[in-house]
Amino acid sequence: MHEFGPPEILRCEDVDTPKPGPGEVLVKVGAVSVNRTLDLIVRAGEYVTRPKLPHVLGVDPAGTVADVGEGVVNVRVGQRVALLGTARCGKCEACLSGREASCKEPQHLGVSRWGGYAEYVGAPAHMALSIPDGLGFAQASVVSRHFPTAYNLVEYKARLQPGEWILVMGAAGALGSAAVQIAKHIGAHVIAAAGSDERVHSCVVNGADFGVNYRKQDLAAEVMRITDGHGADVVVENIADPTLWPGAFNSLAFEGRLVTAGAHGGGTVSLDVKRLYLKRLTIIGSPGGTPRDAVRALELAAQGKVKAVIGTTMPLCEAAEAHRIVQRNAVIGKVMLEP
């Protein structure tokens, strides 16, 4: 992309193949996903950080190591790897204390530097994670991108416990479906909320105990009915739509915790502060995850215990149309690009 704007600004071009510098790897891309925020919103020029132009999108490529730079010892040529979309600075207090998910100055592949909408992509070698045998590039791409964030939200920030009730917003999406699966592994009762009957059905098929169409039903009322008046101990919110937020917030049980990462619904919502303090509620914003969780998720995916929901796969040069499909919510599951 040479400018910011609608999907049609994306075009295929021939560029020089990158050469890995010291501490870097060059990866031949097998698959990369289309993300609503870190692709569509970046392309439109509406992300908090605008990349330098010209730019190549793609935050979560997976593929085969084609070359390594000087000093690289953790990966080898020919190894199948997934590239973590976020590189931690390694210098801030959070990184130095082992809390990489709270890094204050993370760098995003596909935002801060050229990403994986390409045949080849270069990246720091510490971003490369080995893909277990039997796991394809598309699954590895999505699992390594979204499951670490879901672990961070559900396990570490919300501290979901077995037997608790959890409401997952946007549960048919990649992050939402990851949160549903993690919550089930913990032993919670899972209510999946999505924007159409078809998407709700897909959530139940993929493991949710109950489903709610928040475009047709009163979300908070349905959650209270399902939980026999208790409410959701945890709400995973990744939309921040001003029309949907009240239903999610009002679904919280006494001393409930709402965790959020993502704001493709706008990001500015109203907050009932009286309910916040009278119900002793907690709201936590926390994007990102850790490499440890990415490794764990890849291993579980290889064992068939978790899976990414893939909607459709398209050739790389159809990236503009892939963006239109994501923008329209035209498919359930992740849209993937393959060079």
C-alpha positions in Angstrom: 0.0 0.0 0.0 1.3 3.4 -1.0 -1.5 5.3 0.7 -4.2 4.9 3.3 -7.8 4.3 2.2 -10.3 1.6 1.1 -9.5 -2.0 0.1 -8.7 -1.2 -3.5 -5.4 0.7 -2.5 -3.9 -2.8 -1.9 -2.2 -4.1 -5.0 0.3 -6.8 -5.8 3.8 -5.7 -6.8 7.2 -7.2 -7.3 9.7 -6.1 -4.7 13.2 -7.2 -3.8 13.3 -10.3 -1.5 14.4 -9.1 2.0 17.8 -10.1 3.4 17.9 -11.0 7.1 20.1 -8.8 9.2 21.9 -9.8 12.4 19.5 -11.6 14.7 16.8 -11.9 12.0 15.1 -14.6 10.0 13.6 -14.7 6.5 10.4 -16.7 6.3 8.7 -18.0 3.1 5.1 -17.3 4.0 2.7 -20.2 3.9 -0.4 -18.4 5.3 -1.3 -15.1 7.0 -4.7 -14.0 8.4 -6.8 -10.9 7.8 -7.3 -9.0 11.0 -10.0 -6.4 11.5 -7.9 -4.0 13.6 -4.3 -4.6 12.6 -5.1 -5.0 8.9 -8.4 -3.2 8.0 -8.1 -0.3 10.4 -4.3 0.1 9.7 -5.0 0.1 6.0 -7.7 2.8 6.4 -5.2 5.0 8.3 -7.4 4.9 11.5 -5.1 2.9 13.8 -3.4 4.7 16.7 -0.1 4.2 14.9 0.3 5.0 11.2 3.1 3.0 9.5 5.5 4.6 7.2 4.5 4.3 3.5 4.9 2.3 1.4 3.8 -0.5 3.7 3.1 -4.3 3.7 0.4 -5.5 6.1 0.2 -8.9 7.8 0.7 -9.4 11.5 0.7 -13.2 11.9 2.4 -15.0 9.1 3.5 -18.6 9.3 5.8 -20.4 7.0 9.2 -22.0 6.4 12.5 -20.4 7.4 14.4 -19.6 4.1 17.4 -17.8 5.6 18.9 -16.7 8.9 21.0 -13.7 9.8 24.2 -13.6 11.7 24.0 -14.8 15.3 20.7 -16.7 14.9 20.8 -19.9 16.8 17.2 -20.6 17.9 15.9 -21.5 14.4 17.3 -23.2 11.3 16.7 -23.0 7.6 13.8 -25.3 6.6 12.1 -25.1 10.0 8.4 -24.4 10.0 7.6 -21.4 12.2 4.8 -19.0 13.2 5.9 -15.4 13.7 4.5 -13.7 16.8 2.8 -10.5 15.7 4.2 -8.5 18.6 7.8 -8.0 19.6 8.3 -6.9 23.2 10.8 -4.1 23.8 12.6 -6.2 26.5 13.6 -3.0 28.3 10.6 -1.7 30.2 9.7 -2.7 33.8 7.0 -5.1 32.6 9.4 -7.0 30.3 12.2 -7.1 32.8 9.9 -8.6 35.5 8.5 -11.3 33.2 5.2 -9.6 32.4 5.8 -9.3 28.6 2.0 -9.1 27.9 2.1 -5.7 29.7 5.0 -4.3 27.6 4.7 -0.5 27.3 6.3 -0.2 23.9 5.5 -3.3 21.8 6.3 -3.4 18.1 3.8 -4.9 15.7 4.8 -6.9 12.6 2.7 -5.5 9.8 2.5 -2.1 11.6 5.9 -1.0 12.8 7.6 -3.0 10.1 6.7 -4.8 6.9 4.4 -7.8 7.5 3.4 -11.1 6.0 1.2 -10.1 3.0 4.2 -11.3 0.9 6.0 -14.3 -0.4 8.8 -13.6 2.1 8.9 -11.6 5.3 11.8 -10.7 7.6 11.5 -10.6 11.4 13.6 -10.7 14.6 14.4 -14.4 15.2 13.0 -14.3 18.8 9.5 -13.8 17.1 9.8 -17.2 15.5 8.0 -20.2 17.2 8.4 -23.7 16.0 5.2 -25.2 14.5 4.5 -28.8 15.9 4.3 -31.6 13.4 0.8 -32.1 11.9 -0.3 -28.5 12.3 -0.8 -26.5 9.1 0.3 -23.0 8.4 -3.2 -21.5 8.6 -4.0 -23.0 11.9 -0.6 -22.0 13.3 -1.1 -18.4 12.1 -4.4 -17.9 13.9 -3.7 -20.0 17.0 -0.4 -18.2 17.7 -2.1 -14.8 17.1 -5.3 -15.0 19.1 -5.0 -17.7 21.8 -2.2 -15.9 23.7 -4.5 -12.9 24.0 -7.4 -15.0 25.1 -5.3 -16.7 27.7 -4.1 -13.3 29.0 -7.7 -12.1 29.3 -9.5 -15.2 30.6 -6.8 -16.8 32.8 -4.6 -14.0 34.0 -6.7 -10.9 34.1 -10.2 -12.2 34.7 -8.9 -15.2 36.8 -11.8 -17.3 35.6 -12.6 -20.2 37.9 -14.2 -23.6 37.3 -17.9 -23.4 37.7 -18.2 -19.7 37.1 -20.3 -18.1 34.3 -18.6 -16.4 31.4 -20.1 -14.3 28.6 -18.0 -14.0 25.5 -18.9 -11.2 23.1 -18.1 -11.6 19.4 -17.8 -15.3 20.1 -17.8 -16.3 16.5 -14.6 -14.3 15.8 -11.1 -15.5 16.2 -10.4 -14.0 19.6 -13.9 -14.9 20.8 -13.8 -18.5 19.7 -10.4 -18.8 21.4 -11.9 -17.4 24.7 -14.8 -19.9 24.4 -12.4 -22.9 24.1 -10.1 -21.7 26.9 -13.1 -21.1 29.2 -14.4 -24.6 28.5 -11.0 -26.1 29.4 -11.0 -24.2 32.7 -14.5 -25.7 33.4 -16.6 -22.6 33.3 -20.2 -22.3 32.0 -19.9 -20.5 28.6 -22.5 -18.1 27.1 -21.5 -17.1 23.5 -22.9 -13.9 22.1 -22.8 -13.1 18.4 -24.6 -10.9 15.9 -26.6 -13.4 13.9 -28.4 -16.7 14.4 -25.9 -18.5 12.1 -22.9 -17.2 14.0 -24.5 -18.1 17.4 -25.1 -21.6 16.1 -21.4 -21.9 15.1 -20.4 -20.9 18.6 -22.5 -23.7 20.2 -21.1 -26.2 17.7 -17.6 -25.1 18.7 -18.2 -25.7 22.4 -20.3 -22.9 24.0 -23.0 -24.1 26.4 -25.5 -21.3 25.5 -25.8 -18.8 22.7 -27.4 -15.3 22.4 -28.0 -13.2 19.3 -27.2 -9.7 20.7 -28.7 -8.1 17.6 -32.2 -9.6 18.2 -32.4 -10.4 21.9 -32.0 -8.3 25.1 -28.5 -9.6 26.0 -28.5 -8.8 29.7 -32.0 -10.2 30.1 -31.0 -13.4 28.4 -27.9 -13.8 30.5 -29.9 -13.3 33.7 -32.4 -15.9 32.5 -29.7 -18.4 31.5 -27.9 -18.0 34.8 -31.1 -18.0 37.0 -30.5 -14.3 38.0 -26.8 -14.7 38.9 -25.3 -13.0 35.9 -21.8 -13.5 34.3 -18.9 -13.6 36.6 -16.7 -12.7 33.7 -17.4 -10.9 30.4 -14.9 -11.0 27.6 -15.5 -7.9 25.5 -13.6 -7.2 22.2 -16.0 -5.0 20.3 -16.5 -1.7 22.2 -19.7 -0.9 20.2 -21.7 1.8 22.0 -25.0 -0.1 21.2 -23.7 -3.4 22.5 -21.6 -2.3 25.5 -24.6 -1.7 27.9 -25.9 -5.3 27.4 -22.4 -6.7 28.1 -21.8 -4.5 31.1 -25.3 -5.0 32.6 -24.8 -8.8 32.3 -22.1 -8.8 35.0 -22.8 -10.5 38.3 -22.0 -8.9 41.6 -18.2 -8.5 41.8 -18.0 -9.4 38.1 -14.9 -8.8 35.9 -15.1 -7.4 32.4 -11.9 -7.8 30.4 -11.5 -6.1 27.0 -9.1 -6.1 24.1 -10.2 -4.7 20.7 -12.4 -1.8 19.7 -13.5 -2.3 16.1 -17.0 -1.2 17.1 -15.8 2.3 17.7 -14.2 2.3 21.1 -16.2 5.1 22.8 -18.9 3.8 25.1 -21.0 5.1 28.0 -20.4 3.8 31.5 -22.9 3.5 34.3 -20.6 4.4 37.1 -23.3 3.9 39.8 -23.6 0.3 38.7 -19.8 0.0 38.5 -19.3 0.8 42.2 -22.5 -0.5 43.7 -22.0 -4.0 42.1 -18.2 -3.9 42.9 -17.4 -4.4 39.3 -14.0 -4.5 37.6 -13.0 -3.4 34.1 -9.6 -4.4 32.8 -8.1 -3.5 29.4 -5.2 -5.8 28.4 -4.2 -6.7 24.8 -1.5 -9.1 23.9 -0.2 -12.3 25.3 3.1 -14.1 25.9 5.3 -16.4 23.8 4.8 -19.0 26.5 1.1 -19.0 25.8 1.7 -19.1 22.1 3.8 -22.2 22.5 1.2 -23.8 24.8 -1.6 -23.0 22.3 0.3 -24.4 19.3 1.0 -27.7 21.2 -2.7 -28.0 22.2 -3.7 -27.3 18.6 -1.4 -30.0 17.3 -3.0 -32.4 19.8 -6.5 -31.4 18.5 -7.5 -29.9 21.9 -8.1 -26.4 20.5 -8.6 -25.2 17.0 -8.8 -22.0 15.0 -12.0 -21.5 13.1 -11.0 -20.9 9.4 -13.7 -19.4 7.2 -12.1 -19.2 3.8 -8.7 -19.1 2.2 -7.8 -16.8 -0.7 -4.7 -16.1 -2.9 -2.5 -13.3 -1.6 -3.3 -11.1 -4.6 -7.0 -11.1 -3.7 -6.2 -9.3 -0.4 -8.4 -6.3 -1.3 -11.4 -8.6 -1.7 -10.5 -10.5 1.5 -10.6 -7.1 3.3 -14.1 -6.5 1.9 -15.3 -9.9 3.0 -14.0 -9.3 6.6 -15.6 -5.8 6.6 -19.0 -7.2 5.6 -18.8 -10.1 8.1 -19.5 -12.3 5.1 -18.0 -15.5 6.5 -17.8 -17.2 9.8 -14.2 -17.7 10.9 -10.9 -16.3 9.9 -10.1 -15.2 6.3 -6.7 -16.4 5.3 -4.3 -15.4 2.5 -1.8 -17.7 0.9 0.9 -16.4 -1.4 
